[in-house]
Amino acid sequence: MNRFSYLKAGNIGEAVSALASDPAAQIIAGGTNLVDLMKYNVTKPSLVVDINGLPLRGIETLDDGGFRIGALVSNSQIAYNKEIEEHCPMLASAILAGASPQLRNAATTGGNLLQRTRCYYFYDPSTPCNKREPGSGCSAIGGVNRIHAILGASDSCIATHPSDMCVALAALDAVVEVQGPDGARDIAFADFHRLPGDAPERDNTLASGEMVTAVRVPANGFGENHTYLKLRDRLSYAFALVSVAAGIEIEDGTIRRVSVAMGGVAHKPWRNQQAEQALVGQPVDGANFEAFAGALLSGAKGQGHNDFKIPLARKTVLRALAQAVAGTPQIQAEKAIR
């Protein structure tokens, strides 16, 4: 681990100023990802800005029935919040599918959004990695790539986004509130994380000096017909091979609204809103869902070891939609898939 300076921010402005003045500065809150990255010498911040003293720990119910969740709210606090469990159960379920109880107690909302993408080679400084060192090459392409992306990848990077919470937030059309040197702004969740393109070192669209302050989750969170289905190598404390957050509204056998986001398959949570819109007004039947799954996975490409993810992802989408339609969401404490 490299030597670094430490600042305990007294207010948001002080934190923003510190970030803006030092491009190598990084925020620490729960530290569940950053400390590991520092130990492995994957990231070497010159300044660590501690924001734990800032007033960003509230969960607020908004006038429209949605929620505003502060950046320092722990994952456990969200998952076990009674109003979120009732009105936005997909989010609670996705959080409970991830990590371990100890990590969920420490991990924060903002940190969950900002955790780095998963790749064996990214976490190994002895290997070339365009995310760590732009232009050095991607060791995963042609290497061991079982966990890697099948959608939205590039010749520069095939890493996947690790978050379960973010997959649900993508399906729920959340909005990220950020504060920076130029003031506050909102970022639609679909625009917050990036695909790698030719700049894989950038995981998100935060500008220099900006920090996440809260996440807003709109009302109508698919309280009855939803699921979060996660397939992984073991049934606890494992990242998703494929996960699906699915919500659907049905009236008289006709689809009125549908939202599906996938995890474990791309550099960011994956949605295809054009394919979702094509389902609206259609009857609930297997053929329509098969067509939707095909559209959602259009352009999917394996890298050898992860070729199995393409048929697995299709089957996971279909099972998740079946769970959502039946109103029988996956219960994260159960071991069997419903």
C-alpha positions as CSV (number, residue, x, y, z in Angstrom):
1,M,0.0,0.0,0.0
2,N,1.3,3.5,-0.9
3,R,1.7,6.4,1.5
4,F,-1.3,8.8,1.4
5,S,-2.6,11.9,3.1
6,Y,-5.9,11.8,5.0
7,L,-8.6,14.4,5.3
8,K,-11.8,14.0,7.4
9,A,-14.2,16.3,5.5
10,G,-16.3,18.6,7.7
11,N,-18.9,19.3,5.0
12,I,-19.7,18.5,1.4
13,G,-18.0,21.6,0.1
14,E,-14.7,20.6,1.8
15,A,-14.9,17.1,0.3
16,V,-15.6,18.5,-3.2
17,S,-12.8,21.0,-2.9
18,A,-10.4,18.3,-1.9
19,L,-11.4,16.1,-4.8
20,A,-11.2,18.9,-7.3
21,S,-7.8,20.0,-6.2
22,D,-6.2,16.6,-6.4
23,P,-7.0,14.2,-9.3
24,A,-5.5,11.3,-7.4
25,A,-7.8,11.9,-4.3
26,Q,-10.4,9.3,-3.5
27,I,-13.4,9.2,-1.1
28,I,-13.6,6.6,1.6
29,A,-16.9,5.7,3.4
30,G,-17.4,2.0,4.2
31,G,-14.1,1.2,2.5
32,T,-15.2,-2.3,1.5
33,N,-13.9,-2.0,-2.0
34,L,-11.4,0.9,-1.8
35,V,-9.3,-0.6,1.0
36,D,-8.9,-3.9,-0.9
37,L,-7.8,-2.0,-4.0
38,M,-5.3,-0.1,-2.0
39,K,-3.9,-3.2,-0.4
40,Y,-3.4,-4.8,-3.8
41,N,-1.8,-1.7,-5.1
42,V,-4.5,-1.5,-7.8
43,T,-5.3,2.0,-6.8
44,K,-2.9,4.5,-5.2
45,P,-4.7,7.6,-3.9
46,S,-2.5,10.5,-2.8
47,L,-5.3,11.7,-0.6
48,V,-8.1,9.8,1.1
49,V,-11.1,12.0,1.9
50,D,-13.2,10.5,4.7
51,I,-16.9,11.6,4.3
52,N,-18.3,9.6,7.2
53,G,-19.1,12.7,9.2
54,L,-21.3,14.2,6.5
55,P,-25.1,14.3,6.9
56,L,-25.8,11.8,4.1
57,R,-27.4,9.0,6.1
58,G,-31.1,9.5,5.8
59,I,-33.8,7.6,3.9
60,E,-36.6,10.1,3.0
61,T,-40.0,9.2,1.6
62,L,-40.8,11.7,-1.2
63,D,-44.1,13.3,-1.9
64,D,-44.6,11.2,-5.0
65,G,-44.1,8.0,-2.9
66,G,-40.5,7.4,-4.0
67,F,-37.4,7.5,-1.9
68,R,-34.3,9.6,-1.5
69,I,-31.5,7.5,-0.1
70,G,-28.4,9.3,1.2
71,A,-24.9,8.3,0.0
72,L,-23.9,7.0,3.4
73,V,-26.9,4.8,4.1
74,S,-25.7,1.3,4.6
75,N,-26.9,-1.5,2.3
76,S,-28.4,-3.2,5.4
77,Q,-30.4,-0.1,6.3
78,I,-32.0,-0.1,2.9
79,A,-32.7,-3.8,2.7
80,Y,-34.5,-3.8,6.1
81,N,-36.3,-0.5,5.8
82,K,-40.0,-1.3,6.2
83,E,-41.2,1.2,3.6
84,I,-38.7,0.1,1.0
85,E,-39.5,-3.6,1.7
86,E,-43.2,-2.8,1.1
87,H,-43.1,-0.3,-1.8
88,C,-39.8,-1.1,-3.5
89,P,-39.1,-4.8,-2.6
90,M,-37.0,-5.4,-5.7
91,L,-34.3,-3.1,-4.3
92,A,-34.3,-4.8,-0.9
93,S,-34.2,-8.2,-2.5
94,A,-31.2,-7.3,-4.8
95,I,-29.2,-6.0,-1.8
96,L,-29.9,-9.2,0.2
97,A,-28.6,-11.2,-2.8
98,G,-25.2,-9.6,-2.6
99,A,-22.1,-9.8,-0.3
100,S,-22.4,-11.0,3.3
101,P,-24.3,-9.5,6.3
102,Q,-21.0,-8.0,7.6
103,L,-20.2,-6.3,4.3
104,R,-23.8,-5.1,3.9
105,N,-23.5,-3.5,7.3
106,A,-20.5,-1.5,6.2
107,A,-21.1,-0.9,2.5
108,T,-22.8,2.4,1.6
109,T,-25.1,3.5,-1.2
110,G,-22.6,5.8,-2.8
111,G,-19.8,3.2,-2.5
112,N,-22.0,0.5,-4.1
113,L,-22.4,2.7,-7.1
114,L,-18.7,3.5,-7.3
115,Q,-17.2,0.0,-6.8
116,R,-14.8,-1.0,-9.5
117,T,-15.7,-3.6,-12.2
118,R,-14.7,-7.2,-11.7
119,C,-11.8,-8.9,-13.5
120,Y,-9.1,-11.2,-12.3
121,Y,-6.5,-9.2,-14.2
122,F,-7.6,-5.8,-13.0
123,Y,-6.9,-7.0,-9.4
124,D,-3.5,-8.4,-10.3
125,P,-1.0,-5.5,-10.9
126,S,1.5,-7.9,-12.4
127,T,-0.6,-8.4,-15.5
128,P,-1.4,-5.9,-18.3
129,C,-4.8,-4.2,-17.9
130,N,-6.2,-1.2,-19.8
131,K,-8.4,-0.3,-16.8
132,R,-5.4,0.1,-14.5
133,E,-2.9,1.3,-17.1
134,P,-4.5,2.6,-20.3
135,G,-2.9,1.3,-23.4
136,S,-1.2,-1.7,-21.7
137,G,-3.6,-4.3,-23.2
138,C,-6.4,-6.5,-21.9
139,S,-5.2,-9.8,-20.4
140,A,-8.8,-11.2,-20.2
141,I,-9.2,-11.2,-23.9
142,G,-7.6,-14.6,-24.8
143,G,-7.1,-15.3,-21.1
144,V,-9.2,-16.7,-18.3
145,N,-12.5,-14.9,-18.9
146,R,-15.3,-17.1,-17.4
147,I,-16.8,-14.2,-15.4
148,H,-16.5,-11.6,-18.1
149,A,-18.8,-9.6,-20.3
150,I,-20.9,-10.9,-23.2
151,L,-22.6,-7.5,-23.9
152,G,-21.2,-4.0,-24.5
153,A,-17.6,-5.0,-24.3
154,S,-14.8,-3.6,-26.4
155,D,-11.4,-4.5,-27.6
156,S,-10.0,-2.6,-24.6
157,C,-11.9,-4.2,-21.8
158,I,-14.4,-7.1,-21.1
159,A,-14.8,-6.6,-17.3
160,T,-18.2,-6.8,-15.7
161,H,-19.9,-4.6,-13.1
162,P,-20.2,-6.4,-9.8
163,S,-23.2,-4.7,-8.1
164,D,-26.5,-6.4,-7.3
165,M,-28.0,-3.2,-5.9
166,C,-27.2,-1.3,-9.1
167,V,-29.0,-3.8,-11.3
168,A,-32.2,-3.1,-9.3
169,L,-31.7,0.6,-9.4
170,A,-31.3,0.5,-13.2
171,A,-34.6,-1.4,-13.5
172,L,-36.3,1.1,-11.2
173,D,-35.1,4.2,-13.2
174,A,-33.3,5.7,-10.3
175,V,-31.6,9.1,-10.4
176,V,-28.1,9.8,-8.9
177,E,-27.7,13.1,-7.2
178,V,-24.1,14.5,-7.3
179,Q,-22.3,17.6,-6.0
180,G,-19.3,19.1,-7.6
181,P,-17.3,22.3,-8.1
182,D,-20.0,23.7,-10.4
183,G,-22.9,22.8,-8.0
184,A,-25.4,20.0,-7.8
185,R,-26.8,18.0,-10.7
186,D,-28.8,14.8,-11.4
187,I,-27.7,11.9,-13.5
188,A,-30.2,9.3,-14.8
189,F,-29.1,5.9,-13.6
190,A,-28.9,4.7,-17.2
191,D,-26.2,7.4,-17.9
192,F,-24.2,7.0,-14.6
193,H,-22.1,3.9,-15.5
194,R,-20.1,3.7,-18.7
195,L,-19.4,1.0,-21.2
196,P,-15.6,0.6,-21.7
197,G,-15.2,1.8,-25.3
198,D,-11.6,3.0,-25.7
199,A,-11.5,4.5,-22.1
200,P,-12.1,1.5,-19.8
201,E,-10.3,3.3,-16.9
202,R,-13.5,5.4,-16.5
203,D,-16.3,3.4,-14.8
204,N,-18.8,6.2,-14.6
205,T,-19.7,9.7,-15.8
206,L,-18.8,11.7,-12.7
207,A,-16.9,14.8,-13.6
208,S,-13.7,15.9,-11.8
209,G,-14.4,16.8,-8.2
210,E,-17.9,15.4,-8.2
211,M,-19.2,13.1,-5.4
212,V,-22.4,11.1,-5.0
213,T,-24.7,12.6,-2.4
214,A,-27.9,10.6,-2.8
215,V,-30.0,8.3,-5.0
216,R,-33.6,8.9,-5.8
217,V,-35.9,6.0,-6.5
218,P,-39.2,6.8,-8.2
219,A,-42.6,5.5,-6.9
220,N,-44.4,2.5,-8.5
221,G,-41.6,0.1,-7.7
222,F,-43.4,-3.1,-9.0
223,G,-44.6,-4.0,-5.5
224,E,-46.5,-7.1,-6.6
225,N,-44.9,-8.4,-9.7
226,H,-41.2,-8.3,-9.5
227,T,-38.1,-10.5,-8.8
228,Y,-34.4,-10.4,-8.4
229,L,-32.9,-13.6,-9.7
230,K,-29.2,-14.2,-9.3
231,L,-27.2,-17.2,-10.6
232,R,-23.7,-17.7,-9.3
233,D,-21.2,-20.4,-8.6
234,R,-22.2,-20.8,-5.0
235,L,-25.3,-19.8,-3.1
236,S,-23.8,-17.2,-0.9
237,Y,-21.2,-14.5,-1.0
238,A,-20.5,-14.7,-4.7
239,F,-20.7,-12.3,-7.6
240,A,-23.4,-13.0,-10.3
241,L,-22.6,-15.0,-13.4
242,V,-26.0,-13.6,-14.5
243,S,-28.6,-11.7,-12.6
244,V,-31.9,-10.2,-13.6
245,A,-34.1,-7.6,-12.0
246,A,-37.5,-7.8,-13.5
247,G,-40.7,-5.8,-12.8
248,I,-44.0,-6.0,-14.8
249,E,-47.4,-4.4,-14.6
250,I,-50.3,-6.5,-16.0
251,E,-53.9,-5.5,-16.7
252,D,-56.4,-8.1,-18.0
253,G,-53.6,-10.3,-19.3
254,T,-51.9,-7.4,-21.1
255,I,-48.5,-6.0,-20.3
256,R,-48.8,-2.3,-19.3
257,R,-45.2,-1.7,-18.1
258,V,-42.1,-3.8,-18.0
259,S,-38.6,-3.2,-16.9
260,V,-35.7,-5.7,-17.0
261,A,-32.1,-5.1,-16.1
262,M,-29.3,-7.6,-16.2
263,G,-26.1,-7.9,-14.1
264,G,-23.0,-10.0,-14.5
265,V,-23.0,-9.5,-18.3
266,A,-21.6,-6.1,-19.1
267,H,-19.5,-3.2,-17.8
268,K,-22.7,-1.7,-16.4
269,P,-26.2,-2.9,-15.6
270,W,-27.8,-3.9,-19.0
271,R,-31.2,-2.7,-20.2
272,N,-32.9,-2.4,-23.6
273,Q,-35.7,0.0,-23.2
274,Q,-36.7,-0.3,-26.9
275,A,-37.3,-4.0,-26.4
276,E,-39.2,-3.3,-23.2
277,Q,-41.5,-0.9,-25.0
278,A,-42.2,-3.5,-27.7
279,L,-43.7,-5.7,-25.0
280,V,-46.2,-3.0,-23.9
281,G,-49.7,-3.8,-25.0
282,Q,-48.8,-7.4,-25.8
283,P,-50.4,-10.4,-24.1
284,V,-48.5,-12.2,-21.4
285,D,-47.2,-15.3,-23.2
286,G,-44.0,-17.3,-23.7
287,A,-43.5,-16.4,-27.3
288,N,-43.5,-12.7,-26.5
289,F,-41.0,-13.2,-23.7
290,E,-38.8,-15.4,-25.9
291,A,-38.7,-12.6,-28.4
292,F,-37.9,-10.1,-25.7
293,A,-35.0,-12.2,-24.3
294,G,-33.6,-12.5,-27.8
295,A,-33.7,-8.7,-28.3
296,L,-32.2,-8.1,-24.9
297,L,-29.3,-10.3,-25.7
298,S,-28.9,-9.1,-29.3
299,G,-25.2,-8.8,-30.1
300,A,-24.1,-11.0,-27.2
301,K,-20.6,-12.4,-27.8
302,G,-18.6,-14.8,-25.7
303,Q,-14.9,-14.8,-25.2
304,G,-14.4,-18.6,-25.0
305,H,-14.6,-19.5,-21.3
306,N,-17.8,-17.4,-20.9
307,D,-19.7,-18.6,-23.9
308,F,-22.1,-20.5,-21.6
309,K,-23.3,-17.1,-20.3
310,I,-25.4,-16.4,-23.5
311,P,-27.8,-19.3,-23.2
312,L,-27.7,-19.0,-19.4
313,A,-28.7,-15.3,-19.6
314,R,-31.6,-16.1,-21.9
315,K,-33.0,-18.7,-19.5
316,T,-32.5,-16.4,-16.6
317,V,-34.5,-13.6,-18.2
318,L,-37.3,-16.0,-19.0
319,R,-37.4,-17.5,-15.5
320,A,-37.3,-14.0,-13.9
321,L,-40.2,-12.8,-16.1
322,A,-42.1,-16.0,-15.1
323,Q,-41.5,-15.2,-11.4
324,A,-42.5,-11.6,-11.8
325,V,-45.7,-12.5,-13.7
326,A,-46.7,-15.1,-11.1
327,G,-46.0,-12.7,-8.2
328,T,-43.6,-15.2,-6.7
329,P,-40.3,-13.3,-6.4
330,Q,-37.1,-15.1,-5.6
331,I,-36.6,-15.2,-1.8
332,Q,-32.9,-14.6,-1.1
333,A,-32.9,-16.8,2.0
334,E,-33.9,-19.8,0.0
335,K,-31.4,-22.0,-1.7
336,A,-33.7,-23.3,-4.6
337,I,-34.7,-21.2,-7.5
338,R,-38.4,-20.7,-7.6
